[in-house]
Amino acid sequence: MDAVVYQGPKEVAVEEVEEPELQHPNDVVIDITTSCICGSDLHMYEGRTA
């Protein structure tokens, strides 16, 4: 499946990753079709976090 992967400050990519698997009885897998970046995510995107 395709996923957006954080690779470093101001660098993200769409990569092929393994399908998620249920690991616990209460786990769920959801299909996200649309997303955006939140203001709180910009700290990591811009490299201002460890």
CORTA-V818956 format. One record per residue. RES is the residue in one small letter. PHI is phi in whole degrees, 0 to 359 (999 if undefined). D_CENTER is the distance of its C-alpha to the mean C-alpha in Angstrom with 1 decimal. Layout:
res = [RES;RES]
phi = [PHI;PHI]
d_center = [D_CENTER;D_CENTER]
This chain:
res = [m;d;a;v;v;y;q;g;p;k;e;v;a;v;e;e;v;e;e;p;e;l;q;h;p;n;d;v;v;i;d;i;t;t;s;c;i;c;g;s;d;l;h;m;y;e;g;r;t;a]
phi = [999;272;214;278;240;285;245;155;308;56;220;233;214;264;231;279;231;293;295;291;234;288;245;227;303;266;290;222;242;244;255;265;256;217;209;209;263;271;303;289;284;295;301;289;304;275;82;263;230;282]
d_center = [12.5;10.4;6.7;5.3;5.7;7.0;10.6;12.7;14.3;14.2;12.6;9.5;10.1;9.7;10.7;12.3;11.0;13.1;13.4;12.6;15.9;17.6;18.8;20.8;23.1;21.2;17.7;16.4;14.0;13.1;12.5;10.6;12.7;12.2;9.9;10.7;10.3;12.3;15.1;14.1;10.8;13.3;14.8;12.0;11.7;15.5;15.9;17.7;16.3;16.9]
